[in-house]
Amino acid sequence: MQMSFEYRIHTPPTADAFDAIANMLRQAHGDIDVDPRERRLGIRDAAGGWPLIDLSIEAAGFLLVTTLGPTRNARLDAIGRGLSEIRAPWRIDGA
């Protein structure tokens, strides 16, 4: 059974913030599925199609759900760096 972890990314939910997060995840994982209409993205593992990351928009930012184990902290750090690069205020909390 896969464990999942949920995080709230508190930042203005702008297109620039979404793109910054998507770009950081793309650098780490390569191919990502983006639904531009819903401003949602997903990453699945190559072997079984198990969802690794799901990112959706919320009123106060984004909700990130991941099944990544120890590497999730590196992904969260990368997301923070991406948001800092566009000078967006941000904070990430466990949901």
C-alpha positions, -999 to 999 in steps of 0.1 A, spaced: 0 0 0 13 35 -9 12 62 17 3 96 5 13 130 19 -7 162 15 8 197 16 -8 231 12 13 256 -7 2 290 5 9 314 -23 -13 335 -46 -27 310 -70 -16 328 -101 -7 313 -135 29 323 -129 30 304 -96 14 273 -112 40 275 -141 69 279 -116 58 248 -97 52 229 -129 87 238 -142 104 227 -110 85 194 -111 93 190 -148 130 194 -141 129 165 -116 105 142 -133 105 150 -170 71 143 -184 41 157 -165 4 158 -174 -10 193 -173 -47 201 -175 -45 238 -185 -83 243 -182 -84 231 -146 -49 243 -137 -41 209 -124 -11 186 -130 -1 150 -123 29 128 -125 27 90 -126 55 65 -122 67 49 -154 62 13 -142 27 10 -130 11 43 -136 8 49 -98 3 86 -91 34 102 -77 22 138 -75 -11 156 -80 -12 194 -78 -45 213 -78 -55 249 -72 -73 262 -41 -85 296 -30 -54 303 -9 -28 285 -31 -23 249 -41 -28 214 -27 0 189 -34 -6 152 -28 24 129 -33 33 93 -27 70 101 -29 88 89 1 121 105 13 125 125 -19 94 146 -13 114 170 9 137 177 -21 106 184 -43 91 207 -17 124 226 -15 125 229 -53 90 242 -54 99 269 -28 129 279 -49 108 281 -80 83 304 -62 111 325 -48 125 329 -83 93 347 -94 93 366 -61 60 351 -49 54 349 -12 50 313 -1 48 289 28 43 251 27 24 233 55 13 197 59 -24 194 51 
